[in-house]
Amino acid sequence: MVKCSLCQDKAIVKIPYAGLRLCKEHFTKYIEDRVRKTIKRYNLISSGMRVLVAVSGGKDSSTMLVILNKLSKELKFTLYAMHIDLGIGNYSVYSRRTVEKLSQSLNIPLIILEVKKILGYGIPEIASKAKRPACSVCGVIKRYLINATALELGADVVAMGHNLDDIITYAFKEFMNQNLNALAKLGPSTKSIKDLAVSRIRPLYEIYERESLLYALINNITFVKDECPMAREDSLDRIIKVKYFEIEERYPGIKLAFVRRFAKNIQYYQGTEPEFKKCKTCGLLSSWDICSYCRLSFKILGKYMGHDTRNYIRELLKNILIRT
C-alpha cells in the first residue's frame, strides 16, 4: 500500500508537480487550501462581498460552489447561485435538476433563468434561426444573462468555474488567432465597470481539470457527467487540451507555471482592450452601439430583447431576495 505523504492512510492520488501522494482527506484539504490561496493571492473576494456563482451542473462549477460554500464563513462573504436552463433537451433537464439538488443541499439561494421563457426558443432553435454555430449563440446569451443577473442582484463579483486547463486552452487559441483583446480577459479576474459590467473571478484558476474532477468524485458531489450534445468533437479547444495534457505529463507543473506567469503579465494585454460602449437599447456593456445580445435577439425575433430581459430578471429576483 502506498501511503499518504502527510499521514499513514492509503494514498489515492499522486501529484507529480508537488511531489505528493495524498489520501482522500488530505487531497480534499489540499484543493481547498489551493482555492483559498488563489482567492487571497489575486484578491478575488473580500469580506462582506455578495458573490454570484454561475453553476452549469458540470464538475468544475459544482466543485467550485461546494468549496466557496465552505470558505464563505471563514472569509465572510455571501453566496448566491445561478443556473441558465439552455433548453437543450434532456441535457438541460438533467443539468437543472443537478444544480437544484446541489444548491438545496448547501442551502444556497438559487436563481434559474430559462432561455425559452426569455427568448421563446432554446439554444438549438436560436442557432438554427440565426444561422450561427450553437456554441457561438450560447456564449452570447450566457455572458449577457450572467452579467445582467449580477447587476440586478447587486453582486460584487461573479464566480466562474474555469479551471487551469480551460485558461491555457483559451489563451493558446486566442494567441494563435492574435486576438489580444480576448487575452486581456483571461486573468484571475476582470474589472467591474459601474452600472455596465460586474467583475468575473476564477477561483479554480490554479486547479487542474483532473483535480477538480477527483475532488467531485471523492466528495460525492453530484454533477453532470455528459458533455453538451451541441459541442463539437473535433473542436480546436479539445485538440489544444489533449496536446497540453501530453506536455504536462512530460514536464509536471509546466501548466501551473504558465497560468501564474500569465496572470503576472496580464497588464501587458490589458492595454490592447478597445474602449467600451453602452448599448443604446438595453444600457449594458457593448463593443458596438448595439450589444451582441440585442443584435442576436433582433435577428431571430425582430426585437431588441435586452431591456425586456433585464425586467424579467428584476422581477425574478424579487421573490428570491425576499426569501433571503
NUTINU-215520 format. One record per residue (C-alpha): z, y, x. Coordinates in steps of 0.1 Angstrom, whole numbers, plus 5000, padded with zeros to 4 digits. Layout:
BEGIN
ZYX...
REM end
This chain:
BEGIN
500050005000499050345013502050585009502050944998502351185028505251355011507251064997507450684996505350634964501850494963499150744971496450784945494151034963493151134998492451495005490451495038490351875043494151895041494851575059496951445030497351135008499251214976500951034948500451144912503451374912502751544944498951574937499851744904502151984922499652044949496952154925499352374905500552534937496952604948496252774915499452984918498453084953494953174942496353394914498553574940496053584968493453754947495853944924494353784893497253814869500254044869503554034849503154154813499354084811497653934780495353664792492453524771491453174783487853064775488052694767484952484762486752154760485552024793487751914822487852244840488752484812491152224798492852174832493052554836494652604802497352344810498152494844498152854832500452754804502852604830502652924851502953174822506753174820507153194858504553474862505453634828502153664811500953584775498253334768495553324741492853054740489353094726486652844718483052904708481552654684477952654696476552444666475152174688475651874665478351614672478851754707480252084693482251904666484051694692484451984716486052194689488451914679489451864715490252224721492152244688494251944697495052074732495952424721498152284694499952054718500652354741501552584712498952844723497253064697493552964694490653184684487552994673484153164669481352984651477853084662476352964629478753184609477953484631474153444636473253194609472052934633473352714661472152724697469252474693467752674664468253004681466552884712463652754692463253074672463553294703461253064723463653064752465452784771468652674753470852754783469453104785470253204749473553014751474553224782473753554765475653464734478753324751479053614775478853864746481353684724483853634751483753994762483854124726486753904717488654014748488154384739489154344703492254134713493254394739493254134766493754244802491753964817489653664806490253344825487053134831487052774842484652794871485652574899484852594936481752374933480452594904480852914925479052764955476252644933475752984916476053174948473452954966471052964937471253344934470953384972467753174972466353404944467753714963469453824932472254014950473354184918474453844905476253754938478454054933479853904901480853564917484153664933487553554921487453844896485254114882486254464874487154594839485254884825487255084800486055004764483054824776484054504796487154314804487754164838486953794843489153594866488653244880492053074886490252754898488252944924489652724952489852404933487252134939485551984908486751634915490351774919490151934885488851604871491551394887494251644875493051604839492851224841496251154857498051404834496351264803494651584793492151524765488751664774485051624765483551374790479951414778477851694791476051934768472951754754470952074759471452074796468551964818468951654840466751804867468152154869468452334902472152364897472551984897470451944928472452204947475752044937474651704950473451844983476652044989478751734980476951545008477651825032481351835022481651455028480451505064482351835070485551825049486752175039483452355045483152445008486652585007486052795038482752925022484353054990487253215009484853395032482553485003485553634984486453835016482953975019482254034983482354414988479054395006477354264975479154494950477254794964474054644950475154644914473054874891474755144871476055014838475055154804476455144769474454954743473155204717473654964688477054794695478655014722479354734747478254694783474454664789471954694817469454854793469655084763470054784740472154484753470754134757472754004727471454274703467954224715468253844711469653884675466854124666464253884678465553594656466953794627465154124627468554294630470854414659473954204653476354344679478154574655478454314628479654064653482454294666483554354630483653974624485753914654488054204645488754054610489253704625491853834649493954004623495353674610495853534644497753844657499953844626501053484632501853564668
REM end
